[in-house]
Amino acid sequence: MAGGGAGGAGGGGVRWGELVLLLMLYLVQGLPFGMQVKTLPILLRQEGVSLSAISSLGILSLPWLVKLAWAPLVDSYYWPRFGRRKSWIVPCLIIIGGAALTVLPSRSIPHMLVVIFVMNLAASVQDIATDGLAIDVLTDEKSLAFGNAAQVVGFKAGMMLAGGLVPWYFADNPWLGCFGVIAVVTMGLAALLLMHKGPITESAPATSADKGDTASATSAAARPAVAHDVEDIVHKMKEVFGMILRQFKQPAVRPLLLLLLTYKSGEVMADVMFKPFLLDEGVEADLVSLWTGVIGSAFSIVGSLAGGYCSGRFSARTTLLVSGVLRVAAQLGRALAAVLTVSADSPLPILTLIATEAITGGVVTTAVFTLMMAQSQPGVAGTPNTATFYTTLTTVELVGKSAASILSGVFAEHMGYEAFFFFTAILSAIPLWFARNIKSHAQ
């Protein structure tokens, strides 16, 4: 269980119990998403669902895109005796696990889709509270690096678990396996948190800048536990978003926003089209799933761990710049693969390419998330609602990735695979320009 309070700037250092807790919380959030994007299409196809219907499943992820709408509520209202973050995390875990349990006795496809949407909704709310918890307990460059490695690795591990390993192990009954594991993991973690009396950790104290602002003079721990009326909620949301908007107008923040909008564009576009490319090259579907889903995900986790180490050993900005250049080289390798012939009989070149891209992409992602969390630290973000500020940054990042994913098919169809993969490599180089002007605020 997580240790004591977050403390201020002087309370730095890595607390391994807190890192394990963050890892498990982010793993839980990755379970529904992995189920949706990797396992669900296979299950639905086995039930005779059309490809056009399967392709519309992205709407199930809508809560992740609009979670900013309720972030101020999650960040501001809670039960003091239960804790600022725990008040939201535990109910969300119970909702995810309970929703998964309702699927086990049923094989109704509409029911399953509704359940996945509900799980994504609860996971997106939990994500806000978990991000806030991470900001509370990660207070220096080293802890931020390790914490963000736990974040990225945990989420990817959850996706791999529900989107690959579990359905493979429970091949005879993947429905039971996936939803059963989701229920057991989430309910088990909720039980452990309930056994821990009081808050998970104390909220970070108000900074001197906060104390000078009459709107935020009260520390996070003393904020009202329950909203009394709709007008109070609306006023609070306007206040929080007003502070965030003022921060976004600061010249120092603009490069970070541009980085978040663009740093994944080329990578996401290439990833979305790489599976169809391999299929069009004659590679069997099971090999495509193995190469990209299991092997690629495993190397991506390795990259995330390396990104956490390098961001702590050097700096997040330096790590991002170096790994970003290597990622461009990997993207150019995809363009080369489109020109040459891909053969399942000689998989080493393509597996090397997949591993290189996954590792560099994992390093880049962890470095960027470390920069985001550093910018969200109390005294840097300019608002006591640090989780809301961080959620705003992650929403900007998600908008950039979503737009790239939607446009990838259009570009690939009109350009052809060779030109398309070269184009995505160029896109991956553009964010490096914005990264040059970003500072790491964690000390």
FIDREN-534190 format. One line per 5 residues: for each residue x, z, y of C-alpha. Coordinates in Angstrom, 3 decimals, decimal comma. Last residue first. Example, Ala and Ser with C-alpha at 12.3 -4.5 7.8 and 13.67 -1.06 7.14 Angstrom:
BEGIN
13,670/7,140/-1,060 ~ 12,300/7,800/-4,500
END
This chain:
BEGIN
13,766/-9,728/19,475 ~ 10,736/-11,878/19,091 ~ 10,164/-14,288/21,943 ~ 11,502/-17,424/20,255 ~ 11,876/-20,088/22,931
10,410/-23,572/22,869 ~ 11,784/-26,545/24,807 ~ 13,624/-28,221/21,907 ~ 10,521/-27,879/19,726 ~ 8,654/-30,376/21,934
11,198/-33,117/21,208 ~ 11,207/-32,232/17,509 ~ 7,450/-32,879/17,465 ~ 8,086/-36,672/17,759 ~ 10,174/-37,005/14,571
7,269/-36,537/12,154 ~ 5,361/-39,355/13,871 ~ 8,290/-41,699/13,217 ~ 8,206/-40,767/9,526 ~ 4,441/-41,378/9,483
5,001/-44,921/10,805 ~ 7,542/-45,654/8,053 ~ 4,956/-44,483/5,524 ~ 2,343/-46,808/7,048 ~ 4,632/-49,824/7,286
5,348/-49,737/3,544 ~ 1,859/-48,633/2,454 ~ -0,076/-51,354/4,246 ~ -0,818/-51,302/7,967 ~ -4,589/-51,764/8,162
-5,571/-49,794/5,075 ~ -2,944/-47,105/5,660 ~ -4,004/-46,558/9,283 ~ -7,685/-46,147/8,414 ~ -6,915/-43,884/5,462
-4,737/-41,550/7,518 ~ -7,201/-41,106/10,389 ~ -9,180/-38,234/8,856 ~ -6,070/-36,389/7,685 ~ -4,322/-36,743/11,028
-7,364/-35,418/12,899 ~ -7,573/-32,440/10,562 ~ -3,878/-31,605/10,949 ~ -4,006/-31,630/14,752 ~ -7,222/-29,613/14,846
-5,716/-27,096/12,418 ~ -2,719/-26,455/14,685 ~ -4,971/-25,912/17,708 ~ -7,040/-23,543/15,566 ~ -3,873/-21,704/14,516
-2,997/-21,177/18,182 ~ -6,457/-19,851/19,001 ~ -6,273/-17,573/15,965 ~ -3,024/-16,151/17,360 ~ -4,730/-15,396/20,674
-7,688/-13,840/18,874 ~ -5,370/-11,705/16,741 ~ -3,475/-10,575/19,852 ~ -6,516/-9,332/21,725 ~ -4,380/-7,052/23,922
-3,732/-10,078/26,165 ~ -0,630/-11,502/27,876 ~ 0,609/-13,087/24,642 ~ 4,139/-11,824/25,271 ~ 3,536/-8,116/25,945
1,810/-7,705/22,592 ~ 3,149/-10,368/20,178 ~ 1,254/-13,659/19,981 ~ 4,215/-15,870/20,987 ~ 6,223/-14,341/18,135
3,330/-15,089/15,780 ~ 3,301/-18,744/16,776 ~ 7,085/-19,067/16,532 ~ 6,997/-17,585/13,021 ~ 4,190/-19,981/12,121
6,379/-22,889/13,230 ~ 9,355/-21,695/11,171 ~ 7,170/-21,188/8,091 ~ 5,720/-24,699/8,387 ~ 9,098/-26,378/8,899
10,635/-24,659/5,867 ~ 7,692/-25,659/3,672 ~ 7,833/-29,267/4,862 ~ 11,551/-29,406/4,095 ~ 10,965/-28,089/0,576
7,948/-30,305/-0,141 ~ 9,624/-33,456/1,190 ~ 12,732/-32,839/-0,878 ~ 10,764/-32,006/-4,035 ~ 8,537/-35,082/-3,754
11,549/-37,345/-3,150 ~ 13,435/-35,867/-6,085 ~ 10,320/-36,331/-8,221 ~ 10,155/-39,982/-7,119 ~ 13,788/-40,604/-8,034
13,595/-38,675/-11,351 ~ 10,391/-40,303/-12,637 ~ 11,925/-43,129/-14,681 ~ 9,192/-43,951/-17,229 ~ 6,516/-43,107/-14,661
7,797/-46,022/-12,602 ~ 7,680/-46,548/-8,845 ~ 8,904/-49,988/-7,748 ~ 10,678/-50,322/-4,405 ~ 9,167/-50,986/-0,971
6,722/-48,084/-1,131 ~ 9,509/-45,819/-2,393 ~ 11,569/-46,745/0,675 ~ 8,700/-45,712/2,949 ~ 8,485/-42,439/1,041
12,207/-41,930/1,540 ~ 11,670/-42,335/5,281 ~ 9,443/-39,267/5,041 ~ 12,274/-37,358/3,369 ~ 14,633/-38,302/6,210
12,043/-37,120/8,746 ~ 11,850/-33,822/6,854 ~ 15,615/-33,380/7,161 ~ 15,346/-33,696/10,954 ~ 12,527/-31,151/11,016
14,524/-28,777/8,815 ~ 17,276/-28,629/11,446 ~ 14,949/-28,326/14,460 ~ 12,602/-25,818/12,842 ~ 15,394/-23,557/11,625
16,946/-23,546/15,096 ~ 13,593/-22,612/16,664 ~ 12,810/-19,934/14,081 ~ 16,177/-18,280/14,619 ~ 19,324/-17,692/12,542
19,063/-15,222/9,668 ~ 15,395/-14,374/10,211 ~ 14,220/-17,970/10,592 ~ 16,579/-18,984/7,771 ~ 15,140/-16,436/5,339
11,524/-17,239/6,169 ~ 12,160/-20,971/5,960 ~ 13,873/-20,566/2,599 ~ 10,817/-18,747/1,288 ~ 8,577/-21,503/2,648
10,796/-24,169/1,099 ~ 10,604/-22,507/-2,311 ~ 6,815/-22,383/-1,890 ~ 6,834/-26,119/-1,160 ~ 8,954/-26,642/-4,273
6,213/-25,040/-6,369 ~ 3,476/-26,999/-4,595 ~ 5,240/-30,307/-5,289 ~ 5,737/-29,460/-8,960 ~ 2,139/-28,321/-9,450
-0,089/-30,535/-7,327 ~ 2,119/-33,510/-6,452 ~ 3,908/-34,200/-9,735 ~ 1,357/-32,702/-12,117 ~ -1,640/-34,215/-10,355
0,032/-37,640/-10,191 ~ 1,008/-37,284/-13,850 ~ -2,599/-36,581/-14,818 ~ -3,758/-39,579/-12,781 ~ -1,449/-42,026/-14,552
1,090/-43,869/-12,393 ~ 0,209/-47,545/-11,962 ~ 1,565/-48,163/-8,468 ~ -1,995/-47,953/-7,126 ~ -2,175/-44,412/-8,521
1,085/-43,504/-6,777 ~ -0,209/-44,899/-3,483 ~ -3,550/-43,114/-3,881 ~ -1,595/-39,836/-4,259 ~ 0,684/-40,558/-1,285
-2,168/-41,303/1,118 ~ -3,107/-37,705/1,946 ~ 0,516/-36,563/1,927 ~ 1,639/-39,301/4,329 ~ -1,053/-38,472/6,884
-0,329/-34,758/6,507 ~ 3,427/-35,181/7,038 ~ 3,047/-37,453/10,056 ~ 0,571/-35,177/11,799 ~ 2,091/-31,822/10,827
4,191/-31,150/13,961 ~ 1,756/-32,880/16,331 ~ -0,916/-30,525/17,657 ~ 1,160/-27,395/17,073 ~ 4,155/-28,880/18,897
2,014/-29,864/21,877 ~ 0,668/-26,304/22,053 ~ 4,186/-24,857/21,787 ~ 5,477/-27,170/24,520 ~ 2,609/-26,011/26,777
3,268/-22,276/26,431 ~ 6,259/-22,068/28,807 ~ 4,375/-23,952/31,547 ~ 1,653/-21,247/31,645 ~ -1,814/-22,793/31,627
-2,324/-21,657/28,041 ~ -1,893/-18,054/29,167 ~ -4,676/-18,374/31,723 ~ -6,902/-19,866/29,026 ~ -6,149/-16,904/26,757
-7,125/-14,410/29,451 ~ -10,380/-16,268/30,097 ~ -11,024/-16,498/26,357 ~ -10,860/-12,705/26,121 ~ -13,079/-11,989/29,121
-15,647/-14,618/28,177 ~ -15,800/-13,203/24,641 ~ -16,260/-9,661/25,928 ~ -19,038/-10,680/28,309 ~ -20,837/-12,549/25,524
-20,598/-9,535/23,206 ~ -21,855/-7,100/25,856 ~ -24,745/-9,420/26,701 ~ -25,695/-9,617/23,024 ~ -26,111/-5,874/22,765
-24,416/-2,669/21,657 ~ -21,345/-4,156/19,995 ~ -19,994/-1,723/17,428 ~ -16,727/0,199/17,214 ~ -15,949/0,300/20,902
-12,224/0,086/21,730 ~ -10,088/3,191/21,356 ~ -7,690/1,820/18,725 ~ -6,956/-1,281/20,784 ~ -5,743/0,756/23,743
-7,902/1,054/26,833 ~ -6,438/-0,439/29,985 ~ -7,647/-3,904/29,039 ~ -10,041/-4,892/31,814 ~ -8,318/-2,590/34,302
-5,059/-4,451/33,770 ~ -1,983/-2,363/34,492 ~ -2,165/-0,682/31,125 ~ -2,010/-4,051/29,387 ~ 1,243/-4,935/31,126
2,702/-1,619/30,033 ~ 1,811/-2,500/26,481 ~ -1,176/-1,062/24,655 ~ -0,354/0,501/21,337 ~ -0,280/-1,569/18,154
-3,161/-0,693/15,880 ~ -2,462/1,977/13,279 ~ -2,020/0,748/9,767 ~ -4,227/0,273/6,722 ~ -6,792/2,518/8,406
-8,123/5,633/6,666 ~ -7,964/6,553/3,002 ~ -6,377/4,033/0,636 ~ -8,769/3,895/-2,324 ~ -10,864/1,380/-0,378
-7,804/-0,855/-0,005 ~ -7,160/-0,760/-3,752 ~ -10,814/-1,536/-4,499 ~ -10,781/-4,522/-2,131 ~ -7,657/-5,850/-3,875
-9,368/-5,599/-7,266 ~ -12,554/-7,208/-5,977 ~ -10,584/-10,142/-4,575 ~ -8,409/-10,688/-7,653 ~ -11,193/-10,245/-10,224
-13,722/-12,445/-8,399 ~ -11,245/-15,267/-7,751 ~ -10,086/-15,100/-11,385 ~ -13,666/-15,394/-12,632 ~ -14,473/-18,228/-10,218
-11,553/-20,275/-11,466 ~ -11,662/-19,431/-15,180 ~ -15,413/-19,549/-15,674 ~ -15,680/-22,940/-13,978 ~ -12,566/-24,177/-15,805
-14,219/-23,714/-19,227 ~ -12,311/-25,581/-21,928 ~ -9,279/-26,157/-19,682 ~ -8,930/-22,451/-18,926 ~ -5,124/-22,620/-18,623
-5,198/-25,889/-16,626 ~ -8,092/-24,680/-14,476 ~ -6,103/-21,485/-13,739 ~ -2,729/-23,129/-13,039 ~ -3,844/-25,916/-10,737
-6,211/-25,404/-7,822 ~ -7,096/-21,743/-8,192 ~ -3,499/-20,574/-8,734 ~ -1,811/-23,328/-6,724 ~ -4,063/-22,677/-3,736
-3,483/-18,939/-3,965 ~ 0,264/-19,513/-4,216 ~ 0,091/-21,735/-1,141 ~ -1,697/-19,013/0,832 ~ 0,758/-16,338/-0,301
3,821/-18,497/0,334 ~ 2,696/-19,324/3,883 ~ 1,810/-15,758/4,831 ~ 4,645/-14,062/2,949 ~ 7,104/-16,436/4,645
5,394/-15,505/7,892 ~ 6,060/-11,853/7,220 ~ 9,696/-12,411/6,274 ~ 10,371/-14,313/9,504 ~ 8,364/-11,899/11,641
10,185/-8,945/10,067 ~ 13,547/-10,456/10,985 ~ 12,616/-11,472/14,531 ~ 11,009/-8,137/15,441 ~ 7,599/-6,439/15,462
5,727/-7,417/12,328 ~ 3,229/-4,594/11,748 ~ 0,542/-5,246/14,369 ~ 0,983/-9,040/14,382 ~ 0,515/-9,074/10,613
-2,613/-6,939/10,903 ~ -4,005/-9,330/13,504 ~ -3,299/-12,270/11,208 ~ -5,116/-10,380/8,451 ~ -8,100/-9,729/10,722
-8,360/-13,387/11,712 ~ -7,800/-14,543/8,130 ~ -10,574/-12,257/6,896 ~ -13,027/-14,190/9,048 ~ -11,754/-17,497/7,629
-11,901/-16,076/4,091 ~ -15,526/-14,997/4,578 ~ -16,519/-18,474/5,764 ~ -14,479/-20,174/3,041 ~ -16,169/-17,966/0,429
-19,596/-18,812/1,859 ~ -18,793/-22,546/1,751 ~ -17,530/-22,191/-1,831 ~ -20,744/-20,381/-2,780 ~ -22,928/-23,076/-1,220
-21,040/-25,746/-3,166 ~ -21,430/-23,787/-6,410 ~ -25,171/-23,379/-5,911 ~ -25,564/-27,103/-5,229 ~ -23,588/-27,836/-8,446
-25,646/-25,524/-10,659 ~ -23,529/-24,346/-13,581 ~ -24,828/-20,784/-13,475 ~ -23,912/-17,480/-15,144 ~ -20,443/-17,455/-13,506
-21,512/-18,749/-10,089 ~ -22,892/-15,436/-8,794 ~ -19,557/-13,740/-9,509 ~ -17,756/-15,966/-7,005 ~ -20,099/-14,834/-4,215
-19,381/-11,197/-5,044 ~ -15,630/-11,745/-4,960 ~ -15,683/-13,549/-1,618 ~ -18,176/-11,084/-0,105 ~ -16,191/-8,072/-1,350
-12,969/-9,454/0,127 ~ -14,739/-10,091/3,432 ~ -16,097/-6,540/3,502 ~ -12,553/-5,164/2,922 ~ -10,802/-7,291/5,554
-13,227/-6,649/8,420 ~ -13,145/-2,873/8,857 ~ -9,598/-2,897/7,417 ~ -8,299/-4,592/10,563 ~ -9,327/-2,071/13,234
-9,419/0,915/10,912 ~ -11,990/2,719/8,782 ~ -12,348/5,779/11,016 ~ -12,440/3,537/14,098 ~ -15,206/1,242/12,756
-14,638/-2,193/14,268 ~ -15,261/-4,435/17,255 ~ -12,542/-6,136/19,318 ~ -10,469/-8,524/17,186 ~ -13,251/-9,532/14,810
-15,602/-10,081/17,748 ~ -12,976/-12,024/19,705 ~ -12,347/-14,267/16,635 ~ -15,991/-15,296/16,283 ~ -15,800/-18,732/17,907
-12,138/-19,170/16,931 ~ -13,323/-19,535/13,343 ~ -14,539/-23,059/14,152 ~ -12,046/-25,092/12,106 ~ -11,751/-22,624/9,239
-15,536/-22,321/8,982 ~ -15,796/-26,140/8,581 ~ -13,881/-26,167/5,292 ~ -17,003/-26,995/3,241 ~ -17,415/-30,067/5,451
-14,381/-31,538/3,703 ~ -16,560/-32,105/0,647 ~ -17,555/-35,561/1,883 ~ -15,064/-37,320/-0,405 ~ -16,835/-35,929/-3,477
-20,106/-37,548/-2,405 ~ -18,419/-40,924/-1,979 ~ -16,720/-40,528/-5,359 ~ -20,058/-40,053/-7,087 ~ -20,909/-36,880/-9,028
-21,010/-37,407/-12,802 ~ -20,480/-33,789/-13,875 ~ -16,861/-34,529/-14,820 ~ -16,420/-35,904/-11,295 ~ -17,695/-32,614/-9,913
-15,179/-30,583/-11,904 ~ -12,288/-32,840/-10,902 ~ -13,242/-32,818/-7,209 ~ -13,657/-29,009/-7,339 ~ -10,194/-28,250/-8,710
-7,839/-29,481/-5,978 ~ -9,428/-29,355/-2,516 ~ -12,169/-26,782/-3,092 ~ -10,537/-24,420/-5,584 ~ -7,365/-24,425/-3,506
-9,411/-23,532/-0,421 ~ -11,272/-20,758/-2,229 ~ -8,006/-19,219/-3,560 ~ -5,855/-19,596/-0,434 ~ -7,508/-16,706/1,383
-6,807/-14,414/-1,577 ~ -3,129/-15,379/-1,465 ~ -3,084/-14,516/2,254 ~ -4,270/-10,994/1,484 ~ -1,832/-10,621/-1,418
1,192/-11,710/0,631 ~ 0,132/-9,485/3,538 ~ -0,036/-6,488/1,194 ~ 3,358/-7,317/-0,300 ~ 4,849/-7,611/3,199
3,339/-4,256/4,193 ~ 4,881/-2,563/1,180 ~ 8,218/-4,205/1,951 ~ 8,504/-2,706/5,413 ~ 11,013/-4,911/7,266
12,434/-3,500/10,464 ~ 11,198/-2,955/13,979 ~ 9,671/0,169/15,452 ~ 11,457/-0,135/18,776 ~ 9,303/-2,945/19,953
6,259/-0,873/19,432 ~ 4,965/0,837/16,373 ~ 3,250/-0,853/13,570 ~ 1,968/2,246/12,006 ~ 2,754/3,573/8,586
3,148/1,936/5,228 ~ 1,142/-0,680/3,504 ~ 0,000/0,000/0,000
END
